[in-house]
Structure formats: C-alpha cells, structure tokens
Amino acid sequence: MTGGSAIEEPRAEPAADPSTDTLDVTVVVPVQSEEAEVREVVEALGAELDREGRSWELIFVFDGVTGPAYGAARELRRERPGQVKSITFKNPFGESVCLSAAFERARGRMIVTSPQYVQVDPVELRRMLQAIEDGADFVTPWRSPRVDPWLNRLQSASFNLIIRQVVRMHFHDLNCYFRVIRREVLEDVAIYGDMYRFLPVIAYRQGYRVVEVKVRHLKEWGKAGFFGLGVYVRRFLDVLAVMFLSKFTLKPLRFFGTVGGIFSLVGFGLCFYVAFEKFAFDVGAAARPALLFGVMLFVLGVQIIGFGLVGEIIIFTQARHLKEYRIERVYDRDPEGG
C-alpha cells in the first residue's frame, strides 16, 4: 500500500428506474468551474420546490472539476442525504454528456436544467413548472430584461434572430439553459455535441409542445465582449446542423440535390463558355483554368447529389423504424356519448 492521503473515490450509481420511487422534479446542474455557486443553487431552487410541496432531488455533474465547488457539494450530500447527489468526470466532456449522465440516474417526472449559478430569479421556477402541469412538454426561458453587457446582448439577439429565420420558430433566448422538461421528451430526443443548446428546436420538430416563458434575469457569468473566431465558426456550423436536422433529416436528397445541382450547373456553365469560345472564336481550351474549374465543380456536384441518393436509400430502408410525428391523444369513442 503506497503512502499519501486518501482520496474519496465516488462510486457510480446505477441508472435510475423511473417507474420506482418517482419524484416530482430532478434538477441537473453541470459544474464547469471551481467557483460554481453550488450551495446557493441548492438553497434557492430547493426553497422554491419546498414551497410548492414538490418532492425533488438535485444532481451536480462535475465536468472534470474539483476544488471549492466539489467540497461544497460533498458537504451538501452530508446535509441532505439522498436529495443532493454528485456525478464526477475525470476529464471535461461538455454539457451534453453531463445532461445525459444525469438523466440516466434521474427519478423526476420533470427535469430542470440549471446553470452553475443563480442566473434567473428562482421564483420563476413556479411558473415554468405550472406550464408543464398545464400541458407543455418543454418550457424554455426568455431572459427579459437582460442584465449582461450590451455587446453580449447584441450578439445573443443576432444569434437568436438567425435561428428564428432558419427554423421558422419564435424562440428568443436559446442561450439560457434554465429549462423545465417533461421526462418523456428526453427519452425521445438525443443529446450530443452542442445540441443541448437547440433542445427546444429539436423537441418542437419532433411534435412536442414547447412553451417560452419570460423570466427575470439576475446575473450572467462568462466573457464580456467579442469571442474568439473559433466560437463564431462553431456557432455557424451549429446553425447549419440545426437547419439540416429540422428540415432535411428525412429528405436528404432535397438538401444535397439542391447544393449539388448548383455546383453542377455552375460547372456546366463554365465548360459551355469555354467550348463556345473554342468553336466560335478559335480560342484555345487546353489547360484553361476556367475549364478545369468547371469540370471540378460539375464532378463535385454529381458526387454531392450521389450523397443525397445514398441518404434517401438509407431513409427508405429504415422508414419503418423512423417516426416524424408524436400522437398527443387517441379517441376510440365519442366523449359525449359516454
């Protein structure tokens, strides 16, 4: 046995069975900073849930983080045994993995996702939970008015405006993760990569009722001002991914066919122009950049269309396993007739 101080090694809990010992609410908090307001989040959200008379649990997911936040969570587990829990990763994997790991062990009928600090007035949780009880499947917040710097607000507003134009939905604040989700939604919607940001969009496209609720914004963590070039590139790629997932998942040939058709048409036009000059004005065509570029575009366009055809074949063969709709209710008799 080697010397040194003992380190507490958390044991992985088995995945929860929601059919047994079900609670009203499970709060999931991804922790990505040593300075996370662990105790403040538990006391603020827990107090509101207690006032509502709801049974609840809170799961912290430490995304490769230790330090003061981890120590505070350990104290809370001792103070609230069975109600406050922790999941730890040795390396950071991102919010999507944190949410997935917590959901597998959650016992709540409703899942609340919260930042690692008290971002929104906890009182707003009552209205969001009530929206679920009134029939919503997914409640997403709209921080209004915003309290972060004006440049951050401008960038956020621009991002959300682009998303609204792309997906044709009226969401105003996809960057806020203080959400309430019915458990059945997360059983159907896959969470991966940075798609946690667009969960309301994906849930809406799968037929769930998504409601947006205005909430009081208290404070904001994070960088103020312009972000790095890589952040903007990733956001642009995220928008493309959402556009494809929301419009072309079951119709890939429409997307690839359109892109490939444009490439092929431009390439054919360049080749036709070079051929016209050759026969009309006896201009040499050999080794002309326009000809080579036109051939390259035409071939690339044909290949892209081929990708779309392969996607259509996959969709056709798997169609019986795919479901683009969600049935809200089935009536087998006239309710007025008893």
Secondary structure, 3 states (H helix, E strand, C coil): CCCCCCCCCCCCCCCCCCCCCCEEEEEEEEECCCCCCHHHHHHHHHHHHHHCCCCEEEEEEEECCCHHHHHHHHHHHHHCCCCEEEEEECCCCCHHHHHHHHHHHCCEEEEEECCCCCCECCCHHHHHHHHHHCCCCEEEEEECCCCCCHHHHHHHHHHHHHHHHHHCCCCCCCCCCCEEEEHHHHHHCCCCCCHHHHHHHHHHHCCCCEEEEEECECCCCCCCCCCCHHHHHHHHHHHHHHHHHHHCCCCHHHHHHHHHHHHHHHHHHHHHHHHHHHHHHCCCCCCCHHHHHHHHHHHHHHHHHHHHHHHHHHHHHHHHHCCCCCCCCCCCCCHHHC
